[in-house]
């Protein structure tokens, strides 16, 4: 189910494919989904040794310059459909999926934090109801309850592999 909010989100994004290898010279590819303010929403580095996703293995918590990136000789800007096709081919191999009891089902969870528990929702069937739920950059199906500062804390917690306590998500009435 695609809603107006999702369509507006996609139209404001830029999608960049960069062909840069690893430090040892092996071939590599990096995909970026970047918003109008330069914040990276989804990123993956693909090379012979495997894939690294943000925010599990890459923590990017500052804006980038998408104009500069797109002008790099090893980069090209691609359409949303091409990005989504490439993303769908590799998303199942990301390490975060191992932290879910079943990635095909909805789950509610929390991560302990000194400022209080941070609430999460894994919702593979679409966005949750309610204005207080925000998509966690790096994911299509992971949401955080709270404000934008909470989202950045969630990303750091995922990067640091803090435990997530999951339970079955209870469907909410519309």
N, C-alpha and C positions, 0 to 999 in steps of 0.2 A: 504494500500500500504506500503510495507516494503522496505526500501532502504538499500544500503550497509552500510551507516553510522549507521543505527539502528541496523543492525546485529553486527557490530563491537562493538557498545555500549553495547549490551547485553552480548557479550562474555567477556568483560572486567569487568563485574559486578559479585558481590557475593550476594547471597540471603540467609538471615539468619532468622530463625523462633525461637523466644525465648519464653519459657513458664514461665513467671514470673507474679505473681499476684500483686494486688494493695497494698497500704499501710495498708488497713484494712484486708488483707488476702484473698480477693476474687480472684478467678482464673482469669488469664489474658494471653494474647498472644500479642507479638509484632513482626511485620514483618519489615525487613530492606532490602533495596537495596543499596549496598555500592560499590563505584568504587575502582580502584586499589590504589588510594592515600588515601583511608579511608573516603572520603566524602560520607555522606548519601544522596541518591537521593530521595528515597521514604521511608517513615516510617509511620506506624500506630500502635497504641496501642488499642487493643480490649479487653473489659471486660464487665461485666454484666451491668454496668451503661451506656454503649455506646462506641463509638470509638473516638479516638483523633488522628488527622492527623498532620503531619508536612507539611507546616509551619504554618497552621492556629492556632493550639493549642499548638504545640511543636516547639520551635525555636532551631534548631541545626545548628550552624554556625562554627563548628570546626570538624576536622577529628576524627574518632574513630579508634580503633584497631580491625579490623575484625578477625584477627587470634585469639586474646584473646576472642572475643565474641563467635566465632565458637567453641572454646574449653570449654566454660562454660557448666557444666552438664545439665543445663536447656535449652540448645540451640541445634539446628541442622541446618546444611547447606542444602538448598533445591535447586532444579533445577528451571530455569527460568519459565518453564511451570507451575509448581506448584505455584510459587509465583504469576504469572499473573492470575491464576485461583482464588486464594484467594483474590487478589486485586480487581478483577472484581466483586466479591460477595459483597464487602463493599464500593467500590468507590462512588456509587450513594448516599450514606448516608452522605458524607462529607459536612460540612457547607459551603465550598466555592461555591458549586453548587447553593446555594440560592442567591449568589451575581451575578449570570449570568441571563440575561433576558430569555434565553433558552439554556441549556447546549448542546443541539443537533445541534446548529447552530454556525457558526463562528462569532466572535466578535472582534473588535479592541477597545482598551481602553487606558486610561492613569490614572496615580496616581500622584497627585501633590506632589512635594518634594522641599525643599529649593534649591537644586542644579538644579532644572528644572523638567519638567514633564517626567515621566518614561512611556514608551510605552509598552503596553501588546497586545498579540494576543491570543485569545482562538481559537484553530484550531482542532476540534475533528476529522477531516478527514485526518490528516497527518501533517508532518512538513512543515513549511512555506518555501518559496524560499528565498534565500539570506543568506549570511554568517553572517550578523549582528543580526540574530535572534537566540536565545539560549533557550533551554528548561529550565524552572524554576524547580529546584529540588523540588520534592514532587508531580509533576503532569506529566501526559502523554500528555496533550493537551494545556498547558499554556506556552507561550513563551514571552521572554523579548527582546526588541531591545536594543542593547548596548554591553557592555563588561561584564566580570565576576563580576566586582565590582557592576554593575547595578543589577545583579541577586541577590546578597546578600541584596542589599537595597530593592528590590522588596519583598524578603522573610520577611524582618523586617516589611515592610508596611502591608503585608497580616496578619502577626501576630498581629499587632497593629490595625487591621481592618480599615485602612485608606480607604476613599471612592474611588471607581473605577468608572470612567465615561466611559460607554460603548456606542458604536455605531455599526451599522451593518458593518461587514468586507466586503471590496470590493475585489473580486477575482483579483489576480495579474497574469499577463501573464508570462508564463514560459520562 
